Amino acid sequence: MSKLSVRVIIEGRVQGVWFRGWTVKCAIDLGLSGWVRNRREGSVEAVFCGEQSKVNKMIEKSYQGPSAASVACVNVKYEQIIVQPSFKQLPTV
């Protein structure tokens, strides 16, 4: 079981459409650790940490988002990130 951590920036119509709440629910359902937050320029940033297959599944889900979202782009950066063993929503940066 291989572990993976990624930082993703999701662009498009992703704020004001429950993207962060949806991300928290999906990530918890997959057993991932990390966080999600809005960025002032209009994107959503998230860190997903966990089993490689589950992180990859969350990346795939991020291309769709919740039903009201319209995702234009998902930028994925593979990084070594240390997070608490939970998934939470953080304040906007």
C-alpha positions as CSV (number, residue, x, y, z in Angstrom):
1,M,0.0,0.0,0.0
2,S,1.8,3.1,-1.3
3,K,1.2,6.5,0.3
4,L,1.0,9.7,-1.7
5,S,0.5,13.4,-1.0
6,V,-0.4,16.1,-3.5
7,R,-1.4,19.7,-3.6
8,V,-4.1,20.7,-6.1
9,I,-5.3,24.0,-7.4
10,I,-8.8,23.8,-8.9
11,E,-9.8,26.7,-11.2
12,G,-13.1,27.6,-12.8
13,R,-16.4,28.4,-11.1
14,V,-15.4,26.7,-7.9
15,Q,-16.3,29.3,-5.2
16,G,-19.8,29.8,-3.9
17,V,-20.9,26.4,-5.2
18,W,-20.1,24.2,-2.1
19,F,-16.8,23.0,-3.5
20,R,-15.0,23.0,-0.1
21,G,-17.8,21.2,1.7
22,W,-18.1,18.6,-1.1
23,T,-14.3,18.1,-1.0
24,V,-14.3,17.6,2.8
25,K,-17.1,14.9,2.5
26,C,-15.4,13.1,-0.5
27,A,-12.0,13.1,1.1
28,I,-13.3,11.8,4.5
29,D,-15.3,9.1,2.6
30,L,-12.1,8.0,0.9
31,G,-10.1,8.0,4.2
32,L,-7.8,10.8,3.2
33,S,-6.0,13.4,5.3
34,G,-5.4,17.0,4.4
35,W,-7.3,20.2,3.9
36,V,-9.1,22.5,1.4
37,R,-9.4,26.3,1.2
38,N,-10.5,29.1,-1.1
39,R,-7.9,31.4,-2.5
40,R,-8.6,35.1,-2.9
41,E,-7.9,35.0,-6.7
42,G,-10.9,32.6,-7.1
43,S,-9.5,29.1,-7.1
44,V,-9.7,26.3,-4.5
45,E,-6.5,24.8,-3.1
46,A,-6.4,21.3,-1.5
47,V,-3.9,18.9,-0.1
48,F,-4.7,15.1,-0.3
49,C,-2.7,12.6,1.6
50,G,-3.2,8.8,1.8
51,E,-3.2,5.6,-0.2
52,Q,-2.1,6.3,-3.8
53,S,-5.3,4.8,-5.3
54,K,-7.5,6.9,-3.1
55,V,-5.6,10.1,-3.7
56,N,-5.8,9.5,-7.4
57,K,-9.6,8.9,-7.1
58,M,-9.9,12.3,-5.3
59,I,-7.9,14.0,-8.0
60,E,-10.3,12.5,-10.6
61,K,-13.3,13.7,-8.6
62,S,-11.8,17.2,-8.4
63,Y,-12.2,17.5,-12.2
64,Q,-16.0,17.3,-11.7
65,G,-16.7,18.8,-8.3
66,P,-20.2,19.3,-7.0
67,S,-23.0,19.7,-9.4
68,A,-23.1,23.6,-9.3
69,A,-19.3,23.8,-10.1
70,S,-17.7,24.2,-13.5
71,V,-14.1,23.1,-13.3
72,A,-11.8,24.6,-15.9
73,C,-8.4,23.2,-14.7
74,V,-6.9,21.0,-12.0
75,N,-3.2,21.6,-11.4
76,V,-1.6,18.7,-9.5
77,K,1.8,19.0,-7.7
78,Y,3.3,15.9,-6.1
79,E,4.9,17.0,-2.8
80,Q,6.0,15.6,0.5
81,I,3.5,17.2,2.8
82,I,2.9,16.4,6.5
83,V,-0.7,16.9,7.7
84,Q,-2.7,15.8,10.7
85,P,-4.7,12.5,10.3
86,S,-7.9,14.3,9.5
87,F,-9.4,16.3,6.6
88,K,-10.6,19.9,7.3
89,Q,-11.6,23.1,5.7
90,L,-9.2,26.0,6.3
91,P,-9.8,29.8,6.0
92,T,-9.3,31.6,2.7
93,V,-5.8,32.8,1.8
